[in-house]
Amino acid sequence: MPSTLPTNVVPIGSRPVDEAGPAAWAAVISLALAAFVIVTTEFIPVGLLPNITGSLHVSLGLGGLMVLVPALTAAISAPLLYLGARSFNRRWLIAALGALVVISNVIPPFASSLTEILLARILLGIAIAGFWTVVPALAPRLVGERLGTRATAIIIAGVSAGTVVGLPAGQFLGNAVGWRATFAVAAAVSVAVVIAQLVFLPNIRPAVQTHARDFGRVFRSRAARIGVAVTAVSFIGQFAASTYLTPFLEDFAHLTSGNVSIVFLLYGVGGILGTLLGSPIVSRSLVGSLTGAAGVVGLIVLGLPVLHPVPVVMGALVVGWGLVWGVIPLAAQVWLLKAVPDSPEAAASVSVSTMQISIAAGSALGGVLVDSTSLRAVFITGGAVLIASALIAATGGLRRETH
């Protein structure tokens, strides 16, 4: 690995597969670490939800805005950042986005109201949008096309690793030092990740100039349109349920705070394994990956309200949920990149907007249901929506893989 800041510029297609050495993989790992800290920051409030809402005297449904706001901001920002990025060096752009993550974690420890925290979450949403617009297209450029899916899987495994930390942090650190100190710890980790990016990422110029018409190219692809639809519905179901998993496990399964932390830890570990082990499955069949994973997760989520009197079974189901869900973000990213190979960053921008709008919609749906009906209704609805996404994938005309 280089001991000084790398200065080489990586144009598209310039790095042969056989030359993907330690420096290239170090760059990939730095991006995985960035994904880790972004997702940790995005989902820290899920584990801390009862703590934060109790401290600020707001309802659980209103507290769900801490998940909805960054997701909605990211959805709006992604196409704007795609167009604005144009000729920016990707190394410095990624570092700047990392700085926004740092700021978004610095504000909550000093916040006196939910409004102040939501302003910080807007900055986080901008960082999410830029990162997931630019980064998915970089993996093949760093290590070569043949290893591109593996590199993408490593980066997206950072998402599951973020879940490992982001959710249990709300239990372990929240109980030990309070939710404000938890955000302060996240700020320190964010600084370390930005430094790692500057050390290991090479200078990377844009593959192509960005234009608004690139979005039309994405939506003219039939495969891309259906992939977007499946992704949107599956993410709505996932985040309608997962946003409120902490109170569900505490209230329905009667798990202690410590046991919930252990379940979340295993959930995240399962997600990492699902993403990494799912890489060859995704390479073999994108359609099968999305259909099978969404269907299984839907059945698991539906089963939670039914099996809640048996805590051990509940815990096992949640771990299985993480394992199978880990396949879906990878499959969704790879699907769009392969569907529109000539405009990878435009495809990634559409992907991040779709995912984040769906996260916002799912969180909002869960918030409405939890405030107007019950936690049980949240999980029944989320499971049904996930199964619907599997049916769309299976019957929506996906007759061929996009290679």
JOWOWO-V251219 format. One record per residue. RES is the residue in one letter. SS is DSSP state (helix for helix, strand for strand, loop for the rest). Layout:
res = <RES | RES>
ss = <SS | SS>
//
This chain:
res = <M | P | S | T | L | P | T | N | V | V | P | I | G | S | R | P | V | D | E | A | G | P | A | A | W | A | A | V | I | S | L | A | L | A | A | F | V | I | V | T | T | E | F | I | P | V | G | L | L | P | N | I | T | G | S | L | H | V | S | L | G | L | G | G | L | M | V | L | V | P | A | L | T | A | A | I | S | A | P | L | L | Y | L | G | A | R | S | F | N | R | R | W | L | I | A | A | L | G | A | L | V | V | I | S | N | V | I | P | P | F | A | S | S | L | T | E | I | L | L | A | R | I | L | L | G | I | A | I | A | G | F | W | T | V | V | P | A | L | A | P | R | L | V | G | E | R | L | G | T | R | A | T | A | I | I | I | A | G | V | S | A | G | T | V | V | G | L | P | A | G | Q | F | L | G | N | A | V | G | W | R | A | T | F | A | V | A | A | A | V | S | V | A | V | V | I | A | Q | L | V | F | L | P | N | I | R | P | A | V | Q | T | H | A | R | D | F | G | R | V | F | R | S | R | A | A | R | I | G | V | A | V | T | A | V | S | F | I | G | Q | F | A | A | S | T | Y | L | T | P | F | L | E | D | F | A | H | L | T | S | G | N | V | S | I | V | F | L | L | Y | G | V | G | G | I | L | G | T | L | L | G | S | P | I | V | S | R | S | L | V | G | S | L | T | G | A | A | G | V | V | G | L | I | V | L | G | L | P | V | L | H | P | V | P | V | V | M | G | A | L | V | V | G | W | G | L | V | W | G | V | I | P | L | A | A | Q | V | W | L | L | K | A | V | P | D | S | P | E | A | A | A | S | V | S | V | S | T | M | Q | I | S | I | A | A | G | S | A | L | G | G | V | L | V | D | S | T | S | L | R | A | V | F | I | T | G | G | A | V | L | I | A | S | A | L | I | A | A | T | G | G | L | R | R | E | T | H>
ss = <loop | loop | loop | loop | loop | loop | loop | loop | strand | loop | loop | loop | loop | loop | loop | loop | helix | helix | helix | loop | loop | helix | helix | helix | helix | helix | helix | helix | helix | helix | helix | helix | helix | helix | helix | helix | helix | helix | helix | helix | helix | helix | helix | helix | helix | helix | helix | helix | helix | helix | helix | helix | helix | helix | helix | helix | loop | loop | loop | helix | helix | helix | helix | loop | helix | helix | helix | helix | helix | helix | helix | helix | helix | helix | helix | helix | helix | helix | helix | helix | helix | helix | helix | helix | helix | loop | loop | loop | loop | helix | helix | helix | helix | helix | helix | helix | helix | helix | helix | helix | helix | helix | helix | helix | helix | helix | helix | helix | loop | loop | loop | loop | loop | helix | helix | helix | helix | helix | helix | helix | helix | helix | helix | helix | helix | helix | helix | helix | helix | helix | helix | helix | helix | helix | loop | loop | loop | loop | helix | helix | helix | helix | helix | loop | loop | loop | loop | helix | helix | helix | helix | helix | helix | helix | helix | helix | helix | helix | helix | helix | helix | helix | helix | helix | helix | helix | helix | helix | helix | helix | helix | helix | helix | helix | helix | helix | helix | loop | helix | helix | helix | helix | helix | helix | helix | helix | helix | helix | helix | helix | helix | helix | helix | helix | helix | helix | helix | helix | helix | helix | loop | loop | strand | loop | loop | loop | loop | loop | loop | loop | loop | loop | helix | helix | helix | helix | helix | helix | helix | loop | loop | helix | helix | helix | helix | helix | helix | helix | helix | helix | helix | helix | helix | helix | helix | helix | helix | helix | helix | helix | helix | helix | loop | loop | helix | helix | helix | helix | helix | helix | helix | loop | loop | loop | loop | loop | helix | helix | helix | helix | helix | helix | helix | helix | helix | helix | helix | helix | helix | helix | helix | helix | helix | helix | helix | helix | helix | helix | helix | helix | helix | helix | helix | helix | loop | helix | helix | helix | helix | helix | helix | helix | helix | helix | helix | helix | helix | helix | helix | helix | helix | helix | helix | helix | helix | helix | helix | loop | loop | loop | helix | helix | helix | helix | helix | helix | helix | helix | helix | helix | helix | helix | helix | helix | helix | helix | helix | helix | helix | helix | helix | helix | helix | helix | helix | helix | helix | helix | helix | loop | helix | helix | helix | helix | helix | helix | helix | helix | helix | helix | helix | helix | helix | helix | helix | helix | helix | helix | helix | helix | helix | helix | helix | helix | helix | helix | helix | helix | helix | helix | helix | helix | loop | loop | helix | helix | helix | helix | helix | helix | helix | helix | helix | helix | helix | helix | helix | helix | helix | helix | helix | helix | helix | helix | helix | loop | loop | loop | loop | loop | loop | loop | loop>
//
